[in-house]
Amino acid sequence: MGLPPVAVRRLVIAPLVIVLAVLLLTTLPIWLLIALAVSPLMPGRLRVPRLVFLVIVYLVWDAVALVALAVLWVASGFGSRIRGPGFQRAHYVLTGWFLRTLFWFARWSLHLEIEVVGTDPDTAAPGRPEIVVSRHAGPGDSFTLIHSLVNWFEREPRIVLKAALQWDPAVDVLLNRLPNRFISPGRTTTDTLEEQIGELATGLDHNDAFVIFPEGGNFTPRRRVSAIARLRGRGLHDLAVKAENLRNLLPPKPGGLLAAIDAAPDAGVIFVAHTGLDRMVTVADVWRELPMDKKLVMRFWSVPPEEVPAGEQERIDWLYAWWAEIDAWIDENRPAPRPLWSRRQPPSAV
């Protein structure tokens, strides 16, 4: 499904989200009572109330963010100064506040714990720009990564992300006001995409973090097979063999990362792996995983700029070597699988 024009997203979808959020918030007790009544018929501990509560919280969160963004737009002279340094900083502060709020609700309602290990952007080299290279495993990992960069490490991220995320009105408005790039896989020529990424990574300062997901999408067995076939079709048999050894990741697309490194040669590179939300991609996945009661572990590896290889092929081999290490780490740290339908809990255990 194609993305609606900007006017439709701003004047139709965004107001509808606000109206829906107000309606759901004012009738919240009714929805929770219905969810509690249905809950005994479903497996898991309060699975239905948790999901209903999470959906309503997210819609209200989206609506409040849209109102706050509208206030900033008016305060900036109806958008005339929205790109100025002061208002750009205000948008990053707003991002941090809303992400802290969202994760507070996530921890409270889902019993989600987040642990960070390794050399993170705060301890790698304070005051140095960083290129953050992360695996992709659904929207949950993206939110968590940006939350950690903004709120824990006081970084201002520049992100390369999918255009489809603009269906979310708050994400659409907020991230289009900040230095980010929405891309449509398959609709942008490689040269143009690399030029856009290089432009975005130019001029990183001491507290910037350029964020890129080289896989280009979430891992599925079908996507893995297709990606390996594309490598073979392009005559890249050595890379196809390396990709076949990856069990948890899609083969990385190096063009964007190489363009970012060329544009920001003084930046360090931080590789990020995580596990715990791997299967949280669709609404069905969220339903299956509730209640979470689990730990999300994020692992950081920091590479100083002087250790980044100089040649193009050397950088590609270097990226694949890191991808193999991340893949092995995921294998070692993946949480135990849960059955799709857990046994119904007795009333005393609910």
C-alpha positions as CSV (number, residue, x, y, z in Angstrom):
1,M,0.0,0.0,0.0
2,G,1.4,3.4,-1.0
3,L,2.0,6.2,1.4
4,P,-0.7,8.9,1.3
5,P,0.4,12.4,0.3
6,V,1.6,14.8,3.0
7,A,-1.6,16.8,3.0
8,V,-3.7,13.7,3.6
9,R,-1.4,12.5,6.4
10,R,-1.4,16.0,8.1
11,L,-5.0,17.0,7.6
12,V,-6.9,13.7,7.7
13,I,-4.9,10.9,9.4
14,A,-3.4,13.0,12.2
15,P,-6.7,14.6,13.3
16,L,-8.4,11.2,13.2
17,V,-5.8,9.7,15.5
18,I,-6.4,12.6,18.0
19,V,-10.2,12.1,17.9
20,L,-9.8,8.3,18.2
21,A,-7.4,8.7,21.2
22,V,-9.9,11.0,23.0
23,L,-12.7,8.6,22.4
24,L,-10.8,5.6,23.7
25,L,-9.4,7.5,26.7
26,T,-12.8,8.7,27.8
27,T,-14.3,5.2,27.4
28,L,-11.2,3.4,28.9
29,P,-13.1,1.8,31.8
30,I,-15.5,0.2,29.4
31,W,-12.8,-1.3,27.2
32,L,-10.9,-2.6,30.2
33,L,-14.0,-4.2,31.7
34,I,-14.7,-5.9,28.3
35,A,-11.1,-7.1,28.1
36,L,-11.3,-8.4,31.7
37,A,-14.5,-10.3,30.9
38,V,-13.0,-11.9,27.8
39,S,-9.6,-12.6,29.5
40,P,-10.6,-15.9,31.2
41,L,-11.5,-17.3,27.8
42,M,-8.0,-16.7,26.5
43,P,-4.7,-18.3,27.4
44,G,-2.0,-16.4,29.3
45,R,-2.1,-14.0,32.2
46,L,-4.4,-11.0,31.5
47,R,-3.3,-11.1,27.8
48,V,-6.3,-9.3,26.5
49,P,-6.3,-6.4,29.1
50,R,-2.6,-5.9,28.6
51,L,-3.0,-5.6,24.8
52,V,-6.0,-3.3,25.0
53,F,-4.2,-1.1,27.5
54,L,-1.0,-1.0,25.4
55,V,-2.9,0.0,22.2
56,I,-4.8,2.7,23.9
57,V,-1.7,4.1,25.6
58,Y,0.1,4.2,22.3
59,L,-2.7,6.0,20.5
60,V,-3.0,8.6,23.4
61,W,0.8,8.9,23.3
62,D,0.6,9.6,19.6
63,A,-2.1,12.2,20.0
64,V,-0.4,14.1,22.8
65,A,2.8,14.2,20.8
66,L,0.9,15.6,17.8
67,V,-0.6,18.3,20.0
68,A,2.8,19.2,21.4
69,L,4.3,19.3,17.9
70,A,1.5,21.6,16.8
71,V,2.4,23.9,19.7
72,L,6.0,24.0,18.6
73,W,5.0,24.7,15.1
74,V,2.9,27.7,16.2
75,A,5.7,28.9,18.5
76,S,8.2,28.8,15.7
77,G,6.2,31.3,13.7
78,F,4.0,28.8,12.1
79,G,7.0,26.8,10.9
80,S,9.2,29.7,9.7
81,R,11.9,28.9,12.3
82,I,11.2,25.2,12.8
83,R,14.6,24.3,11.4
84,G,16.5,26.7,13.6
85,P,18.9,25.3,16.2
86,G,16.7,26.2,19.2
87,F,13.6,24.5,17.8
88,Q,15.6,21.5,16.6
89,R,16.9,21.1,20.1
90,A,13.4,21.5,21.4
91,H,12.3,18.6,19.2
92,Y,15.1,16.4,20.5
93,V,14.0,17.2,24.1
94,L,10.5,16.4,23.2
95,T,11.6,13.1,21.6
96,G,13.4,12.1,24.8
97,W,10.4,13.0,27.0
98,F,7.9,11.0,24.9
99,L,10.2,8.0,24.6
100,R,10.8,8.0,28.4
101,T,7.0,8.1,28.9
102,L,6.4,5.3,26.4
103,F,9.0,3.0,28.0
104,W,7.7,3.7,31.5
105,F,4.4,2.4,30.4
106,A,6.1,-0.6,28.7
107,R,8.0,-1.5,31.8
108,W,4.9,-1.1,34.0
109,S,2.4,-3.0,31.8
110,L,4.7,-5.6,30.1
111,H,7.3,-6.2,32.8
112,L,10.0,-5.4,30.3
113,E,13.5,-4.9,31.5
114,I,16.3,-3.4,29.4
115,E,20.0,-4.1,30.0
116,V,22.9,-2.5,28.1
117,V,26.3,-4.2,27.9
118,G,29.5,-3.4,26.1
119,T,31.0,-0.1,25.1
120,D,28.1,2.3,24.5
121,P,28.2,5.8,22.9
122,D,28.6,7.4,26.4
123,T,31.8,5.6,27.3
124,A,33.4,4.9,23.9
125,A,34.7,8.4,23.3
126,P,32.6,11.3,24.8
127,G,32.4,14.2,22.4
128,R,33.0,12.1,19.3
129,P,30.3,11.7,16.6
130,E,29.3,8.1,16.1
131,I,27.8,6.0,13.3
132,V,25.5,3.5,15.0
133,V,25.0,0.3,13.0
134,S,22.2,-1.9,14.3
135,R,20.4,-5.1,13.4
136,H,16.7,-4.8,12.6
137,A,14.1,-6.9,14.3
138,G,10.9,-4.8,14.3
139,P,9.7,-1.4,15.5
140,G,10.4,-2.3,19.2
141,D,14.1,-2.5,18.6
142,S,14.1,0.8,16.8
143,F,12.3,2.6,19.6
144,T,14.6,1.1,22.2
145,L,17.7,2.1,20.4
146,I,16.6,5.7,19.8
147,H,15.4,5.9,23.4
148,S,18.8,4.8,24.7
149,L,20.7,7.2,22.4
150,V,18.6,10.2,23.4
151,N,17.9,9.6,27.0
152,W,20.8,7.6,28.3
153,F,23.7,8.8,26.2
154,E,22.5,12.4,25.3
155,R,22.9,12.0,21.6
156,E,21.0,13.6,18.8
157,P,20.3,10.8,16.3
158,R,20.1,11.1,12.5
159,I,18.2,8.1,11.3
160,V,17.8,6.3,8.0
161,L,14.4,4.5,8.2
162,K,11.6,3.1,6.1
163,A,9.1,5.4,4.5
164,A,6.3,3.2,5.7
165,L,6.9,4.4,9.3
166,Q,5.3,7.7,8.2
167,W,1.9,6.0,8.6
168,D,2.3,6.8,12.3
169,P,1.4,10.6,12.4
170,A,3.6,11.5,15.4
171,V,6.6,9.7,13.9
172,D,5.9,11.3,10.5
173,V,5.7,14.9,11.8
174,L,8.5,14.7,14.4
175,L,11.1,12.9,12.3
176,N,10.5,14.9,9.2
177,R,11.3,18.0,11.2
178,L,14.7,16.6,12.3
179,P,17.6,15.6,10.0
180,N,16.5,12.1,9.1
181,R,15.9,10.2,5.8
182,F,12.8,8.1,5.0
183,I,13.6,5.7,2.2
184,S,11.4,3.3,0.1
185,P,13.2,0.0,-0.5
186,G,13.1,-0.9,-4.2
187,R,12.0,2.6,-5.3
188,T,15.3,4.5,-4.9
189,T,18.3,3.9,-7.1
190,T,21.4,2.9,-5.3
191,D,23.4,6.0,-6.3
192,T,20.7,8.3,-5.2
193,L,20.2,6.5,-1.9
194,E,23.9,6.6,-1.1
195,E,24.0,10.3,-2.0
196,Q,21.1,10.9,0.4
197,I,22.8,9.0,3.2
198,G,26.1,10.7,2.6
199,E,24.4,14.1,2.7
200,L,22.7,13.2,6.0
201,A,25.9,12.0,7.6
202,T,27.8,15.1,6.6
203,G,28.6,17.6,9.4
204,L,28.1,15.3,12.4
205,D,29.1,17.1,15.6
206,H,30.2,16.0,19.1
207,N,26.8,14.7,20.2
208,D,25.4,13.4,17.0
209,A,24.7,9.7,16.3
210,F,24.0,8.6,12.7
211,V,21.8,5.5,12.9
212,I,21.5,3.0,10.1
213,F,20.1,-0.5,9.7
214,P,22.1,-2.3,6.9
215,E,19.7,-5.2,6.6
216,G,17.0,-2.9,5.3
217,G,14.2,-4.9,6.9
218,N,13.2,-7.4,9.5
219,F,14.6,-10.9,9.3
220,T,12.4,-13.7,7.9
221,P,13.5,-17.0,6.3
222,R,12.0,-16.0,3.0
223,R,13.8,-12.6,3.0
224,R,17.0,-14.4,3.8
225,V,16.7,-16.8,0.9
226,S,15.8,-13.9,-1.5
227,A,18.8,-11.8,-0.3
228,I,21.2,-14.7,-0.8
229,A,19.8,-15.3,-4.3
230,R,20.3,-11.6,-5.2
231,L,23.9,-11.8,-4.1
232,R,24.5,-14.8,-6.3
233,G,22.6,-13.2,-9.2
234,R,25.0,-10.2,-9.0
235,G,28.0,-12.6,-9.0
236,L,28.9,-11.9,-5.4
237,H,29.4,-15.6,-4.6
238,D,31.8,-15.1,-1.7
239,L,29.3,-12.8,0.1
240,A,26.5,-15.2,-0.6
241,V,28.5,-18.0,1.1
242,K,29.0,-15.7,4.1
243,A,25.3,-14.8,4.1
244,E,24.4,-18.5,4.2
245,N,26.3,-18.8,7.5
246,L,24.0,-16.2,9.1
247,R,21.3,-17.8,11.1
248,N,19.5,-14.7,12.6
249,L,20.4,-11.8,10.3
250,L,19.9,-10.8,6.7
251,P,23.0,-10.1,4.8
252,P,23.9,-6.4,5.2
253,K,23.7,-3.9,2.3
254,P,27.0,-2.1,2.6
255,G,26.4,0.9,0.3
256,G,24.7,3.1,2.9
257,L,27.2,2.5,5.6
258,L,30.1,3.1,3.3
259,A,28.6,6.4,2.2
260,A,28.2,7.4,5.8
261,I,31.8,6.5,6.7
262,D,33.1,8.5,3.7
263,A,31.0,11.5,4.7
264,A,32.0,11.3,8.4
265,P,35.6,10.0,8.5
266,D,36.2,11.3,12.0
267,A,33.2,9.4,13.5
268,G,33.6,6.1,15.4
269,V,31.4,3.1,14.5
270,I,29.3,1.4,17.1
271,F,27.7,-1.9,16.2
272,V,24.5,-2.8,18.1
273,A,23.0,-6.2,18.7
274,H,19.9,-7.0,20.8
275,T,17.7,-9.9,21.7
276,G,14.5,-10.2,23.5
277,L,12.1,-8.5,21.1
278,D,13.1,-10.5,18.0
279,R,9.5,-11.8,17.4
280,M,7.7,-8.5,18.1
281,V,7.1,-7.4,14.6
282,T,3.3,-7.6,14.0
283,V,0.2,-7.3,16.2
284,A,0.0,-11.1,16.1
285,D,3.5,-11.3,17.4
286,V,2.6,-8.9,20.3
287,W,-0.4,-11.0,21.1
288,R,1.7,-14.2,21.1
289,E,4.4,-12.8,23.3
290,L,2.2,-11.2,26.0
291,P,2.8,-11.2,28.9
292,M,6.4,-10.5,28.1
293,D,8.0,-10.6,31.6
294,K,11.4,-10.7,29.8
295,K,14.7,-8.9,29.5
296,L,15.8,-7.0,26.4
297,V,19.6,-7.1,26.2
298,M,21.5,-4.6,24.0
299,R,25.1,-5.2,23.2
300,F,27.4,-2.4,22.0
301,W,30.8,-2.8,20.3
302,S,32.8,0.4,19.6
303,V,35.3,0.8,16.8
304,P,37.4,4.0,16.7
305,P,37.7,5.7,13.4
306,E,41.4,4.8,13.0
307,E,40.4,1.1,13.0
308,V,37.9,1.4,10.2
309,P,39.4,-0.2,7.0
310,A,40.2,2.3,4.2
311,G,39.4,0.3,1.0
312,E,35.8,-0.4,-0.2
313,Q,36.2,-4.2,-0.4
314,E,38.0,-4.2,2.9
315,R,35.1,-2.3,4.5
316,I,32.6,-4.8,3.0
317,D,34.5,-7.8,4.4
318,W,34.8,-6.0,7.7
319,L,31.1,-5.4,7.8
320,Y,30.3,-9.0,7.1
321,A,32.8,-10.1,9.8
322,W,31.0,-7.9,12.3
323,W,27.7,-9.3,11.1
324,A,29.0,-12.9,11.8
325,E,30.0,-11.8,15.3
326,I,26.6,-10.3,16.0
327,D,24.8,-13.3,14.6
328,A,26.8,-15.6,17.0
329,W,26.1,-13.3,19.9
330,I,22.3,-13.5,19.2
331,D,22.6,-17.3,19.2
332,E,24.3,-17.2,22.6
333,N,21.9,-14.7,24.2
334,R,18.5,-15.5,22.6
335,P,15.8,-16.1,25.3
336,A,14.2,-19.4,25.5
337,P,11.2,-19.8,23.1
338,R,7.7,-19.6,24.4
339,P,4.8,-21.7,23.1
340,L,2.3,-19.9,20.8
341,W,-0.5,-20.9,23.2
342,S,0.5,-21.1,26.8
343,R,-1.6,-23.3,29.1
344,R,-4.4,-21.4,30.7
345,Q,-3.5,-20.3,34.2
346,P,-5.7,-21.2,37.1
347,P,-7.5,-18.2,38.8
348,S,-5.1,-18.2,41.7
349,A,-2.1,-17.6,39.3
350,V,-3.7,-14.7,37.5
